Every structure is written in structure tokens, then in C-alpha cells.
């Protein structure tokens, strides 16, 4: 299972996992503290777990394994049980990692086999009074039903580069930029795009230079996007279709910086016939700029960092 992710995102996930471990671990410790008298009889054990299940927060189902990881109960739900999993060997499942080193483990999220939804499995070791391992209690949780108590993840504000299709990179120097319908009209198109952002409530735009279109998001309807073709972008009358709005109060990009950003987009589009800008985006709220080049490489950085970088950064000249 691959759990690699960016450092900032990984830290956010780590913090949330710690909160869940504290929350879930306490309830499982309480449950197993009274389970030992029932371990030798399947029916009694299942009755105890069925009775306990309703008091176990967020539980999807639970089961018990013997010390070697073989399931000795059915899967038990609040309203019944599934006998098909009795006898299943679970020792080599990903959520069993580390169970012999610590008494409580919480798995990394995985996609469940049946419902194909993100899930977690907690494993609590069952021990007798002499500290002998009698088995394991397993509890499955649907990620949708678990509480989310941490703050919303924030995108890191340093420059990031993401490589694209290796087939495109491999053929980079055999290609040459073809002039799009937008290219001869770039000055007017970018001036119109600036006007929409300054005066008409557009807070995010993605300009597709190669396919001669722009995708925009408006403050009055932030969950939908709108597509402007080259015909739209060539006609200043489209401003009449968008109500006049003051510069968005959540914008962190200075108004005077927008045209400077667009001028640099133009330079990156036209300065080289082999390595050139295919599309670019600007978000006024978080200040992020996204760039996609002919080599299919993508870059994400904050607007002021972008303005400070010259052509030598992008083209090595």
C-alpha cells in the first residue's frame, strides 16, 4: 500500500489519525476488558459482541481473531451477523501490520472489498490477567462516518513541480508550437480576462492558450465554472453577461499585479517555439498560479514568487 503524500498533506493526515486513535482506542480497551470469559465459546462471544456493538461509536462491524490471525467469530453488525467470514485468515491483511509490537493499531485507509469505499480497521489485542495474548478484536470503520475534527488542509505555498506524460517529454524536441487562434489576439484576450477579474467577480481563471479558451469561476456561483471560447474572449460585450462586482474582498493578489502576471504568461507562451506555455491559471483568493508547459510539466507557485522569476528560471537562458 502506497501512503506517500506531500509533507503538508501527510502532516494533516497524521494529526487526524492521532485524534482518531485516541478516540477509538479508549472504546476498544473498555470492550476487551470484559471479553475474556466469552473467548472459549463462539456463541457466547458473538452474543457479547452484538450486545456491545450498539455502544461502540462509529462501528461498521467487528470480529475476533485467534492469536494466529484466524477469525473465530462471524462479522458482527448492530443488527445481525455475517457468517461467511468465519474462519477467514486475516494475518496477512495490511491492517494486521504491527499488531505483535503494540496492543492497539489503526490501519492506514484502504478501499473496502465490498462497497469500494475508504475504510479503516482498528485492531485491539486481547490479553488475560497474566498478559498472555488470547487473540485480537478487529473493528471496521467507514471513513465517511468517522468524525473529522482537524482543520482543513492548507496547500503549501512553496513552488512545486509535477512531471507529466513521459511520452510527451520524450518527443519534446521534435515538436514546435503551432499558432493557436488565441495567439494573435493575446493582448486583447488578456486585457478582457483582467477586466473580468477586476470588475466582474471572476476570482479564478484557467487560460488554455493552445486550445484557445478560458475557464472561469465567479464569486456569485463559486461551485460552477464557465467556459469562454475564443469567440467569447474576442468580444468585450461578454462583460455585460457578468454583473459588476467590487474586487473580491478575499483576494490577496494586488489588483495591479494581475496584468503583470498575464504579461508574463504571454512571454512564456511566445518566447520559445519548443518549450512554451500551454495553459495557465490564476486564483485571486489563495494567490496560486498554475502553469502547464509543452513538455507536460506542471508548476504551482504563489503569484509574487512567479513575478520575481525571469526567463532564465523557466528556460535556463
Buried (B, 14 or more C-beta within 10 A) or exposed (E): EEEEEEEBEEEBBEBBBEBBBEBBBEBBEEBBEEBEEBBEEBEEBBEBBBEBBEEBEBBBBBBBBBBEBBBBBBBBBEEEBEEEBBEBEBBEBEBBBEBBEEBBBBBBBBEBEEEEBBBBBBBBBBBEEEEEBBBBBBBBBBBEEBEEEBEEBEEEBEBBEEEEEEEBBEEBEEBEBEEBBBBEBBEBBBEBBBBBBBBBBBBBBBBBBBEBBBBBBBBEEEEEEBEBEBEBBBEEEBBEEBEEBEBBEEBBBEEEBBBEBBBBBBBBBBBBEEBBBBBBBBBBBBBBBBBBBBBBBBBBBBBBBBBEEEEEEBBEE
